[in-house]
Amino acid sequence: MKEYIEERAIAIANYIIDHNATVRQTARRFGISKSTVHKDAGVIIGISQRECKKALILTDSGDCLG
């Protein structure tokens, strides 16, 4: 995946969290479509899962989601 997409997805996630923003507000702020906000949310889920799996390998601990 292209690095700029991951960077944008992280920026969008931070904006939503920091401002308790809706998809529509986020799309307007970043100048992108609501569909792109939703797509980037999927990217964040993928990043989170990948990072979680790395942590599991390093710590040999339980489950990513529990």
C-alpha positions as CSV (number, residue, x, y, z in Angstrom):
1,M,0.0,0.0,0.0
2,K,1.2,3.5,-0.7
3,E,2.6,5.3,2.2
4,Y,0.6,8.5,1.6
5,I,-2.6,6.5,1.9
6,E,-1.6,5.2,5.3
7,E,-0.5,8.6,6.4
8,R,-3.9,10.1,5.3
9,A,-5.8,7.3,7.0
10,I,-4.0,7.9,10.3
11,A,-4.5,11.7,10.0
12,I,-8.2,11.1,9.4
13,A,-8.5,8.7,12.3
14,N,-6.8,11.2,14.6
15,Y,-9.1,14.0,13.4
16,I,-12.2,11.9,14.0
17,I,-11.1,11.0,17.5
18,D,-9.8,14.4,18.5
19,H,-12.9,16.3,17.2
20,N,-15.5,13.6,17.6
21,A,-16.2,14.3,14.0
22,T,-18.7,12.7,11.6
23,V,-17.8,11.1,8.3
24,R,-19.3,14.1,6.5
25,Q,-17.4,16.7,8.7
26,T,-14.2,14.7,8.2
27,A,-14.7,14.5,4.4
28,R,-15.2,18.3,4.3
29,R,-12.2,19.0,6.4
30,F,-9.9,16.9,4.2
31,G,-11.5,17.7,0.9
32,I,-12.3,14.1,0.1
33,S,-15.5,12.1,-0.4
34,K,-17.4,10.3,2.3
35,S,-16.5,7.1,0.5
36,T,-12.8,7.8,0.8
37,V,-13.3,8.4,4.6
38,H,-14.9,5.0,4.8
39,K,-12.2,3.4,2.7
40,D,-9.5,4.9,4.9
41,A,-11.3,3.6,8.0
42,G,-10.7,0.2,6.4
43,V,-7.0,1.0,6.0
44,I,-6.8,1.9,9.7
45,I,-8.4,-1.4,10.6
46,G,-5.7,-3.2,8.5
47,I,-3.0,-1.1,10.1
48,S,-4.3,-1.9,13.6
49,Q,-4.5,-5.6,12.9
50,R,-1.0,-5.6,11.4
51,E,0.4,-3.8,14.4
52,C,-1.4,-6.0,16.8
53,K,0.0,-9.1,15.1
54,K,3.5,-7.6,15.4
55,A,2.9,-7.1,19.1
56,L,1.6,-10.6,19.5
57,I,4.7,-12.0,17.9
58,L,7.0,-9.8,20.1
59,T,5.1,-10.5,23.4
60,D,3.7,-14.0,22.6
61,S,0.5,-12.8,24.3
62,G,-3.2,-13.5,23.7
63,D,-5.7,-12.2,21.2
64,C,-5.7,-9.0,19.2
65,L,-9.3,-8.3,19.9
66,G,-9.7,-9.5,23.5
